[in-house]
Amino acid sequence: MVLSGYSRLVIDCNRPLGHPESVAQRSAGVSIPGNQGLSPADRSSRVDALFRPYHRAIAERLDARSHRPTALISIHSFTPVLNGQLRPWQIGVSHWRDPRLAGLLLGALARAGDLRLGDNEPYPIDNDIDYTIPVHGESRGVPSAMIEIRQDEIRTPAGVTACAARIAAAYRLIELQMLRLCERSQ
């Protein structure tokens, strides 16, 4: 597991560095004062201190596993309402070009029958907007998917525990299928 440890409002580690939301001026219509008027040196400092070490850690872990079946799952959270639009999905699973791992995860999460799931919702992965899955997953041929959890589902410690248990149970359901998928991708 690799954790960024910082808010995406400082620097979004899942955005290409040239993307306007890499160091966003606004988020969901709200100005981010700490990002206003940053000098190139300030931006560079954030890249060197936060972005590069995070992605170096991911690359090192994947490099160390290059001869073993490996999958990449990126986990994020999303706001229940964005720009006045209710987002009904409790959990979303997204993919870029290769939908196989995302399909396995969605199927396993759906088995409980009590979740509103998003297939490529609330965000489909896009090479121009996303970084982790395109760069560390698909460019390496590693099966990959992004899980998005609606923030009201993980607002409390009990919610975090319940959501983690759901994802772990889904993972256990597909573990053998995922292993075969990873072996074929090597």
Biotite code that builds the C-alpha atoms (Angstrom):
import biotite.structure as struc

atoms = struc.array([
    struc.Atom([0.000, 0.000, 0.000], chain_id="A", res_id=1, res_name="MET", atom_name="CA", element="C"),
    struc.Atom([1.162, 3.487, -0.862], chain_id="A", res_id=2, res_name="VAL", atom_name="CA", element="C"),
    struc.Atom([-0.599, 6.448, 0.775], chain_id="A", res_id=3, res_name="LEU", atom_name="CA", element="C"),
    struc.Atom([-0.081, 10.001, -0.379], chain_id="A", res_id=4, res_name="SER", atom_name="CA", element="C"),
    struc.Atom([-0.732, 11.390, 3.099], chain_id="A", res_id=5, res_name="GLY", atom_name="CA", element="C"),
    struc.Atom([-1.757, 14.803, 1.741], chain_id="A", res_id=6, res_name="TYR", atom_name="CA", element="C"),
    struc.Atom([-4.953, 16.382, 0.499], chain_id="A", res_id=7, res_name="SER", atom_name="CA", element="C"),
    struc.Atom([-5.362, 16.649, -3.247], chain_id="A", res_id=8, res_name="ARG", atom_name="CA", element="C"),
    struc.Atom([-5.890, 20.341, -2.572], chain_id="A", res_id=9, res_name="LEU", atom_name="CA", element="C"),
    struc.Atom([-2.148, 20.670, -1.838], chain_id="A", res_id=10, res_name="VAL", atom_name="CA", element="C"),
    struc.Atom([-1.226, 18.728, -4.985], chain_id="A", res_id=11, res_name="ILE", atom_name="CA", element="C"),
    struc.Atom([-3.378, 16.119, -6.669], chain_id="A", res_id=12, res_name="ASP", atom_name="CA", element="C"),
    struc.Atom([-1.173, 13.051, -7.016], chain_id="A", res_id=13, res_name="CYS", atom_name="CA", element="C"),
    struc.Atom([-3.640, 11.551, -9.506], chain_id="A", res_id=14, res_name="ASN", atom_name="CA", element="C"),
    struc.Atom([-3.329, 14.430, -12.012], chain_id="A", res_id=15, res_name="ARG", atom_name="CA", element="C"),
    struc.Atom([-0.625, 14.882, -14.638], chain_id="A", res_id=16, res_name="PRO", atom_name="CA", element="C"),
    struc.Atom([1.652, 17.732, -13.565], chain_id="A", res_id=17, res_name="LEU", atom_name="CA", element="C"),
    struc.Atom([0.596, 19.980, -16.455], chain_id="A", res_id=18, res_name="GLY", atom_name="CA", element="C"),
    struc.Atom([-3.108, 19.610, -15.711], chain_id="A", res_id=19, res_name="HIS", atom_name="CA", element="C"),
    struc.Atom([-4.823, 22.736, -14.270], chain_id="A", res_id=20, res_name="PRO", atom_name="CA", element="C"),
    struc.Atom([-6.156, 20.671, -11.333], chain_id="A", res_id=21, res_name="GLU", atom_name="CA", element="C"),
    struc.Atom([-2.705, 19.415, -10.380], chain_id="A", res_id=22, res_name="SER", atom_name="CA", element="C"),
    struc.Atom([-2.572, 22.356, -7.973], chain_id="A", res_id=23, res_name="VAL", atom_name="CA", element="C"),
    struc.Atom([-6.166, 23.537, -8.230], chain_id="A", res_id=24, res_name="ALA", atom_name="CA", element="C"),
    struc.Atom([-7.140, 27.152, -7.777], chain_id="A", res_id=25, res_name="GLN", atom_name="CA", element="C"),
    struc.Atom([-10.729, 26.117, -7.037], chain_id="A", res_id=26, res_name="ARG", atom_name="CA", element="C"),
    struc.Atom([-12.435, 22.896, -6.033], chain_id="A", res_id=27, res_name="SER", atom_name="CA", element="C"),
    struc.Atom([-16.192, 22.330, -6.380], chain_id="A", res_id=28, res_name="ALA", atom_name="CA", element="C"),
    struc.Atom([-16.592, 26.079, -6.868], chain_id="A", res_id=29, res_name="GLY", atom_name="CA", element="C"),
    struc.Atom([-14.663, 26.999, -3.708], chain_id="A", res_id=30, res_name="VAL", atom_name="CA", element="C"),
    struc.Atom([-11.470, 29.059, -3.915], chain_id="A", res_id=31, res_name="SER", atom_name="CA", element="C"),
    struc.Atom([-8.374, 27.458, -2.384], chain_id="A", res_id=32, res_name="ILE", atom_name="CA", element="C"),
    struc.Atom([-6.451, 30.359, -0.786], chain_id="A", res_id=33, res_name="PRO", atom_name="CA", element="C"),
    struc.Atom([-3.242, 28.362, -0.265], chain_id="A", res_id=34, res_name="GLY", atom_name="CA", element="C"),
    struc.Atom([-3.026, 27.727, -4.003], chain_id="A", res_id=35, res_name="ASN", atom_name="CA", element="C"),
    struc.Atom([-3.555, 31.323, -5.141], chain_id="A", res_id=36, res_name="GLN", atom_name="CA", element="C"),
    struc.Atom([-0.529, 33.078, -6.582], chain_id="A", res_id=37, res_name="GLY", atom_name="CA", element="C"),
    struc.Atom([1.915, 30.202, -6.106], chain_id="A", res_id=38, res_name="LEU", atom_name="CA", element="C"),
    struc.Atom([5.329, 30.881, -7.568], chain_id="A", res_id=39, res_name="SER", atom_name="CA", element="C"),
    struc.Atom([6.938, 28.332, -9.871], chain_id="A", res_id=40, res_name="PRO", atom_name="CA", element="C"),
    struc.Atom([9.334, 27.535, -7.009], chain_id="A", res_id=41, res_name="ALA", atom_name="CA", element="C"),
    struc.Atom([6.384, 26.840, -4.649], chain_id="A", res_id=42, res_name="ASP", atom_name="CA", element="C"),
    struc.Atom([4.785, 24.509, -7.202], chain_id="A", res_id=43, res_name="ARG", atom_name="CA", element="C"),
    struc.Atom([8.103, 22.782, -7.813], chain_id="A", res_id=44, res_name="SER", atom_name="CA", element="C"),
    struc.Atom([8.541, 22.315, -4.072], chain_id="A", res_id=45, res_name="SER", atom_name="CA", element="C"),
    struc.Atom([5.194, 20.511, -3.844], chain_id="A", res_id=46, res_name="ARG", atom_name="CA", element="C"),
    struc.Atom([6.070, 18.331, -6.837], chain_id="A", res_id=47, res_name="VAL", atom_name="CA", element="C"),
    struc.Atom([9.445, 17.373, -5.354], chain_id="A", res_id=48, res_name="ASP", atom_name="CA", element="C"),
    struc.Atom([8.192, 16.872, -1.789], chain_id="A", res_id=49, res_name="ALA", atom_name="CA", element="C"),
    struc.Atom([4.857, 15.146, -2.447], chain_id="A", res_id=50, res_name="LEU", atom_name="CA", element="C"),
    struc.Atom([4.131, 14.090, -6.035], chain_id="A", res_id=51, res_name="PHE", atom_name="CA", element="C"),
    struc.Atom([7.447, 12.531, -7.048], chain_id="A", res_id=52, res_name="ARG", atom_name="CA", element="C"),
    struc.Atom([8.039, 10.522, -3.835], chain_id="A", res_id=53, res_name="PRO", atom_name="CA", element="C"),
    struc.Atom([4.502, 9.117, -3.992], chain_id="A", res_id=54, res_name="TYR", atom_name="CA", element="C"),
    struc.Atom([4.866, 7.949, -7.581], chain_id="A", res_id=55, res_name="HIS", atom_name="CA", element="C"),
    struc.Atom([8.425, 6.755, -7.021], chain_id="A", res_id=56, res_name="ARG", atom_name="CA", element="C"),
    struc.Atom([7.124, 4.555, -4.172], chain_id="A", res_id=57, res_name="ALA", atom_name="CA", element="C"),
    struc.Atom([4.426, 3.078, -6.426], chain_id="A", res_id=58, res_name="ILE", atom_name="CA", element="C"),
    struc.Atom([6.938, 2.435, -9.218], chain_id="A", res_id=59, res_name="ALA", atom_name="CA", element="C"),
    struc.Atom([9.401, 0.805, -6.806], chain_id="A", res_id=60, res_name="GLU", atom_name="CA", element="C"),
    struc.Atom([6.733, -1.544, -5.437], chain_id="A", res_id=61, res_name="ARG", atom_name="CA", element="C"),
    struc.Atom([5.585, -2.502, -8.906], chain_id="A", res_id=62, res_name="LEU", atom_name="CA", element="C"),
    struc.Atom([9.186, -2.974, -10.077], chain_id="A", res_id=63, res_name="ASP", atom_name="CA", element="C"),
    struc.Atom([9.822, -5.279, -7.114], chain_id="A", res_id=64, res_name="ALA", atom_name="CA", element="C"),
    struc.Atom([6.794, -7.359, -8.155], chain_id="A", res_id=65, res_name="ARG", atom_name="CA", element="C"),
    struc.Atom([7.539, -7.413, -11.887], chain_id="A", res_id=66, res_name="SER", atom_name="CA", element="C"),
    struc.Atom([7.914, -11.215, -11.951], chain_id="A", res_id=67, res_name="HIS", atom_name="CA", element="C"),
    struc.Atom([4.907, -11.911, -9.723], chain_id="A", res_id=68, res_name="ARG", atom_name="CA", element="C"),
    struc.Atom([1.204, -11.631, -10.489], chain_id="A", res_id=69, res_name="PRO", atom_name="CA", element="C"),
    struc.Atom([0.314, -8.037, -9.622], chain_id="A", res_id=70, res_name="THR", atom_name="CA", element="C"),
    struc.Atom([-2.724, -5.771, -9.827], chain_id="A", res_id=71, res_name="ALA", atom_name="CA", element="C"),
    struc.Atom([-3.003, -2.076, -9.056], chain_id="A", res_id=72, res_name="LEU", atom_name="CA", element="C"),
    struc.Atom([-6.029, -0.722, -7.204], chain_id="A", res_id=73, res_name="ILE", atom_name="CA", element="C"),
    struc.Atom([-6.144, 3.011, -6.609], chain_id="A", res_id=74, res_name="SER", atom_name="CA", element="C"),
    struc.Atom([-8.603, 4.152, -3.917], chain_id="A", res_id=75, res_name="ILE", atom_name="CA", element="C"),
    struc.Atom([-10.092, 7.635, -3.676], chain_id="A", res_id=76, res_name="HIS", atom_name="CA", element="C"),
    struc.Atom([-13.156, 9.356, -2.236], chain_id="A", res_id=77, res_name="SER", atom_name="CA", element="C"),
    struc.Atom([-15.690, 11.701, -3.805], chain_id="A", res_id=78, res_name="PHE", atom_name="CA", element="C"),
    struc.Atom([-18.188, 14.250, -2.579], chain_id="A", res_id=79, res_name="THR", atom_name="CA", element="C"),
    struc.Atom([-21.881, 13.225, -2.460], chain_id="A", res_id=80, res_name="PRO", atom_name="CA", element="C"),
    struc.Atom([-22.946, 16.433, -4.239], chain_id="A", res_id=81, res_name="VAL", atom_name="CA", element="C"),
    struc.Atom([-20.932, 18.250, -6.896], chain_id="A", res_id=82, res_name="LEU", atom_name="CA", element="C"),
    struc.Atom([-22.075, 21.476, -8.533], chain_id="A", res_id=83, res_name="ASN", atom_name="CA", element="C"),
    struc.Atom([-25.585, 20.912, -7.211], chain_id="A", res_id=84, res_name="GLY", atom_name="CA", element="C"),
    struc.Atom([-25.819, 17.390, -8.639], chain_id="A", res_id=85, res_name="GLN", atom_name="CA", element="C"),
    struc.Atom([-26.508, 14.479, -6.295], chain_id="A", res_id=86, res_name="LEU", atom_name="CA", element="C"),
    struc.Atom([-24.121, 11.587, -6.896], chain_id="A", res_id=87, res_name="ARG", atom_name="CA", element="C"),
    struc.Atom([-26.065, 8.445, -5.998], chain_id="A", res_id=88, res_name="PRO", atom_name="CA", element="C"),
    struc.Atom([-23.270, 5.870, -6.135], chain_id="A", res_id=89, res_name="TRP", atom_name="CA", element="C"),
    struc.Atom([-21.930, 4.698, -2.798], chain_id="A", res_id=90, res_name="GLN", atom_name="CA", element="C"),
    struc.Atom([-18.917, 3.139, -4.475], chain_id="A", res_id=91, res_name="ILE", atom_name="CA", element="C"),
    struc.Atom([-17.711, 3.531, -8.022], chain_id="A", res_id=92, res_name="GLY", atom_name="CA", element="C"),
    struc.Atom([-15.196, 1.404, -9.868], chain_id="A", res_id=93, res_name="VAL", atom_name="CA", element="C"),
    struc.Atom([-13.460, 2.890, -12.884], chain_id="A", res_id=94, res_name="SER", atom_name="CA", element="C"),
    struc.Atom([-11.068, 1.688, -15.540], chain_id="A", res_id=95, res_name="HIS", atom_name="CA", element="C"),
    struc.Atom([-9.303, 3.087, -18.556], chain_id="A", res_id=96, res_name="TRP", atom_name="CA", element="C"),
    struc.Atom([-8.859, 0.850, -21.610], chain_id="A", res_id=97, res_name="ARG", atom_name="CA", element="C"),
    struc.Atom([-8.796, -2.510, -19.803], chain_id="A", res_id=98, res_name="ASP", atom_name="CA", element="C"),
    struc.Atom([-12.108, -3.118, -17.984], chain_id="A", res_id=99, res_name="PRO", atom_name="CA", element="C"),
    struc.Atom([-11.368, -6.639, -16.709], chain_id="A", res_id=100, res_name="ARG", atom_name="CA", element="C"),
    struc.Atom([-10.302, -5.905, -13.113], chain_id="A", res_id=101, res_name="LEU", atom_name="CA", element="C"),
    struc.Atom([-12.975, -3.221, -12.702], chain_id="A", res_id=102, res_name="ALA", atom_name="CA", element="C"),
    struc.Atom([-15.597, -5.709, -13.923], chain_id="A", res_id=103, res_name="GLY", atom_name="CA", element="C"),
    struc.Atom([-14.467, -8.308, -11.397], chain_id="A", res_id=104, res_name="LEU", atom_name="CA", element="C"),
    struc.Atom([-14.569, -5.764, -8.561], chain_id="A", res_id=105, res_name="LEU", atom_name="CA", element="C"),
    struc.Atom([-17.999, -4.454, -9.575], chain_id="A", res_id=106, res_name="LEU", atom_name="CA", element="C"),
    struc.Atom([-19.397, -7.969, -9.762], chain_id="A", res_id=107, res_name="GLY", atom_name="CA", element="C"),
    struc.Atom([-18.044, -8.868, -6.345], chain_id="A", res_id=108, res_name="ALA", atom_name="CA", element="C"),
    struc.Atom([-19.288, -5.646, -4.740], chain_id="A", res_id=109, res_name="LEU", atom_name="CA", element="C"),
    struc.Atom([-22.722, -6.156, -6.322], chain_id="A", res_id=110, res_name="ALA", atom_name="CA", element="C"),
    struc.Atom([-23.180, -9.588, -4.764], chain_id="A", res_id=111, res_name="ARG", atom_name="CA", element="C"),
    struc.Atom([-24.320, -8.100, -1.454], chain_id="A", res_id=112, res_name="ALA", atom_name="CA", element="C"),
    struc.Atom([-27.142, -6.413, -3.365], chain_id="A", res_id=113, res_name="GLY", atom_name="CA", element="C"),
    struc.Atom([-27.344, -3.370, -1.109], chain_id="A", res_id=114, res_name="ASP", atom_name="CA", element="C"),
    struc.Atom([-24.989, -0.890, -2.774], chain_id="A", res_id=115, res_name="LEU", atom_name="CA", element="C"),
    struc.Atom([-25.554, 1.685, -5.491], chain_id="A", res_id=116, res_name="ARG", atom_name="CA", element="C"),
    struc.Atom([-22.488, 1.072, -7.622], chain_id="A", res_id=117, res_name="LEU", atom_name="CA", element="C"),
    struc.Atom([-21.045, 3.222, -10.363], chain_id="A", res_id=118, res_name="GLY", atom_name="CA", element="C"),
    struc.Atom([-19.469, 1.583, -13.398], chain_id="A", res_id=119, res_name="ASP", atom_name="CA", element="C"),
    struc.Atom([-16.911, 4.184, -14.497], chain_id="A", res_id=120, res_name="ASN", atom_name="CA", element="C"),
    struc.Atom([-18.749, 6.590, -12.165], chain_id="A", res_id=121, res_name="GLU", atom_name="CA", element="C"),
    struc.Atom([-18.396, 9.139, -10.735], chain_id="A", res_id=122, res_name="PRO", atom_name="CA", element="C"),
    struc.Atom([-15.268, 9.454, -12.853], chain_id="A", res_id=123, res_name="TYR", atom_name="CA", element="C"),
    struc.Atom([-14.184, 7.453, -15.861], chain_id="A", res_id=124, res_name="PRO", atom_name="CA", element="C"),
    struc.Atom([-10.423, 7.308, -16.156], chain_id="A", res_id=125, res_name="ILE", atom_name="CA", element="C"),
    struc.Atom([-8.986, 9.540, -18.842], chain_id="A", res_id=126, res_name="ASP", atom_name="CA", element="C"),
    struc.Atom([-5.328, 9.715, -19.839], chain_id="A", res_id=127, res_name="ASN", atom_name="CA", element="C"),
    struc.Atom([-5.462, 13.537, -19.956], chain_id="A", res_id=128, res_name="ASP", atom_name="CA", element="C"),
    struc.Atom([-6.886, 13.870, -16.428], chain_id="A", res_id=129, res_name="ILE", atom_name="CA", element="C"),
    struc.Atom([-5.689, 10.787, -14.529], chain_id="A", res_id=130, res_name="ASP", atom_name="CA", element="C"),
    struc.Atom([-2.153, 9.704, -13.746], chain_id="A", res_id=131, res_name="TYR", atom_name="CA", element="C"),
    struc.Atom([-1.920, 6.597, -11.558], chain_id="A", res_id=132, res_name="THR", atom_name="CA", element="C"),
    struc.Atom([-3.847, 4.022, -13.609], chain_id="A", res_id=133, res_name="ILE", atom_name="CA", element="C"),
    struc.Atom([-2.560, 5.115, -17.048], chain_id="A", res_id=134, res_name="PRO", atom_name="CA", element="C"),
    struc.Atom([1.081, 5.490, -15.940], chain_id="A", res_id=135, res_name="VAL", atom_name="CA", element="C"),
    struc.Atom([1.554, 2.756, -13.335], chain_id="A", res_id=136, res_name="HIS", atom_name="CA", element="C"),
    struc.Atom([-1.139, 0.312, -14.417], chain_id="A", res_id=137, res_name="GLY", atom_name="CA", element="C"),
    struc.Atom([-1.912, 0.166, -18.085], chain_id="A", res_id=138, res_name="GLU", atom_name="CA", element="C"),
    struc.Atom([1.423, 1.417, -19.412], chain_id="A", res_id=139, res_name="SER", atom_name="CA", element="C"),
    struc.Atom([3.036, -1.506, -17.565], chain_id="A", res_id=140, res_name="ARG", atom_name="CA", element="C"),
    struc.Atom([0.375, -4.015, -18.603], chain_id="A", res_id=141, res_name="GLY", atom_name="CA", element="C"),
    struc.Atom([-0.709, -4.385, -14.961], chain_id="A", res_id=142, res_name="VAL", atom_name="CA", element="C"),
    struc.Atom([-4.453, -5.007, -14.445], chain_id="A", res_id=143, res_name="PRO", atom_name="CA", element="C"),
    struc.Atom([-5.710, -1.884, -12.716], chain_id="A", res_id=144, res_name="SER", atom_name="CA", element="C"),
    struc.Atom([-8.831, -0.162, -11.473], chain_id="A", res_id=145, res_name="ALA", atom_name="CA", element="C"),
    struc.Atom([-9.797, 2.848, -9.396], chain_id="A", res_id=146, res_name="MET", atom_name="CA", element="C"),
    struc.Atom([-12.256, 2.553, -6.520], chain_id="A", res_id=147, res_name="ILE", atom_name="CA", element="C"),
    struc.Atom([-14.102, 5.743, -5.565], chain_id="A", res_id=148, res_name="GLU", atom_name="CA", element="C"),
    struc.Atom([-15.950, 5.830, -2.225], chain_id="A", res_id=149, res_name="ILE", atom_name="CA", element="C"),
    struc.Atom([-18.581, 8.469, -1.534], chain_id="A", res_id=150, res_name="ARG", atom_name="CA", element="C"),
    struc.Atom([-17.351, 10.541, 1.399], chain_id="A", res_id=151, res_name="GLN", atom_name="CA", element="C"),
    struc.Atom([-20.507, 10.225, 3.498], chain_id="A", res_id=152, res_name="ASP", atom_name="CA", element="C"),
    struc.Atom([-19.903, 6.448, 3.528], chain_id="A", res_id=153, res_name="GLU", atom_name="CA", element="C"),
    struc.Atom([-16.550, 6.949, 5.285], chain_id="A", res_id=154, res_name="ILE", atom_name="CA", element="C"),
    struc.Atom([-17.264, 9.993, 7.446], chain_id="A", res_id=155, res_name="ARG", atom_name="CA", element="C"),
    struc.Atom([-17.101, 8.022, 10.717], chain_id="A", res_id=156, res_name="THR", atom_name="CA", element="C"),
    struc.Atom([-14.709, 5.349, 11.987], chain_id="A", res_id=157, res_name="PRO", atom_name="CA", element="C"),
    struc.Atom([-17.587, 2.835, 11.781], chain_id="A", res_id=158, res_name="ALA", atom_name="CA", element="C"),
    struc.Atom([-18.212, 3.839, 8.161], chain_id="A", res_id=159, res_name="GLY", atom_name="CA", element="C"),
    struc.Atom([-14.536, 3.429, 7.312], chain_id="A", res_id=160, res_name="VAL", atom_name="CA", element="C"),
    struc.Atom([-14.496, -0.010, 8.935], chain_id="A", res_id=161, res_name="THR", atom_name="CA", element="C"),
    struc.Atom([-17.667, -1.105, 7.117], chain_id="A", res_id=162, res_name="ALA", atom_name="CA", element="C"),
    struc.Atom([-16.433, 0.130, 3.756], chain_id="A", res_id=163, res_name="CYS", atom_name="CA", element="C"),
    struc.Atom([-13.022, -1.487, 4.210], chain_id="A", res_id=164, res_name="ALA", atom_name="CA", element="C"),
    struc.Atom([-14.743, -4.760, 5.116], chain_id="A", res_id=165, res_name="ALA", atom_name="CA", element="C"),
    struc.Atom([-16.888, -4.584, 1.946], chain_id="A", res_id=166, res_name="ARG", atom_name="CA", element="C"),
    struc.Atom([-13.889, -3.984, -0.273], chain_id="A", res_id=167, res_name="ILE", atom_name="CA", element="C"),
    struc.Atom([-11.864, -6.713, 1.455], chain_id="A", res_id=168, res_name="ALA", atom_name="CA", element="C"),
    struc.Atom([-14.762, -9.175, 1.060], chain_id="A", res_id=169, res_name="ALA", atom_name="CA", element="C"),
    struc.Atom([-15.071, -8.276, -2.629], chain_id="A", res_id=170, res_name="ALA", atom_name="CA", element="C"),
    struc.Atom([-11.338, -8.776, -3.067], chain_id="A", res_id=171, res_name="TYR", atom_name="CA", element="C"),
    struc.Atom([-11.507, -12.216, -1.425], chain_id="A", res_id=172, res_name="ARG", atom_name="CA", element="C"),
    struc.Atom([-14.364, -13.209, -3.766], chain_id="A", res_id=173, res_name="LEU", atom_name="CA", element="C"),
    struc.Atom([-12.330, -12.448, -6.869], chain_id="A", res_id=174, res_name="ILE", atom_name="CA", element="C"),
    struc.Atom([-8.854, -13.309, -5.610], chain_id="A", res_id=175, res_name="GLU", atom_name="CA", element="C"),
    struc.Atom([-8.417, -16.415, -7.780], chain_id="A", res_id=176, res_name="LEU", atom_name="CA", element="C"),
    struc.Atom([-9.894, -14.747, -10.871], chain_id="A", res_id=177, res_name="GLN", atom_name="CA", element="C"),
    struc.Atom([-7.663, -11.754, -10.295], chain_id="A", res_id=178, res_name="MET", atom_name="CA", element="C"),
    struc.Atom([-4.619, -13.985, -9.910], chain_id="A", res_id=179, res_name="LEU", atom_name="CA", element="C"),
    struc.Atom([-5.371, -15.614, -13.281], chain_id="A", res_id=180, res_name="ARG", atom_name="CA", element="C"),
    struc.Atom([-5.898, -12.197, -14.845], chain_id="A", res_id=181, res_name="LEU", atom_name="CA", element="C"),
    struc.Atom([-2.563, -10.973, -13.481], chain_id="A", res_id=182, res_name="CYS", atom_name="CA", element="C"),
    struc.Atom([-0.725, -14.091, -14.629], chain_id="A", res_id=183, res_name="GLU", atom_name="CA", element="C"),
    struc.Atom([-2.075, -13.648, -18.179], chain_id="A", res_id=184, res_name="ARG", atom_name="CA", element="C"),
    struc.Atom([-0.937, -10.025, -18.150], chain_id="A", res_id=185, res_name="SER", atom_name="CA", element="C"),
    struc.Atom([2.693, -10.829, -17.303], chain_id="A", res_id=186, res_name="GLN", atom_name="CA", element="C"),
])
